């Protein structure tokens, strides 16, 4: 997970066992949009430091 102002990115690897097909998925998550659908507040602490890469 990498954090950016207003969101974060995640990376996933999916492998199908029968054929061995591998997919790499990278997704960007906008926290403003997530807040519209979630009961959890994702705005966070504005004074908190971002995690190290």
C-alpha positions, 0 to 999 in steps of 0.5 A: 500500500502506498499513501498519497494525498487524497488516496492510496494505491494497492497491488494484488497478484491473482493466480488461477491454479488450473491454468497458471494464469497470473494477473497483476492488479493495481488499484487507486482508492480515492478516500473522498469517494470511500467516505461517501459509502462507508460508516468509517471515517477515512479522513484520518489525522491531518497531523499524522506522519505517512508510513515509510515506503 
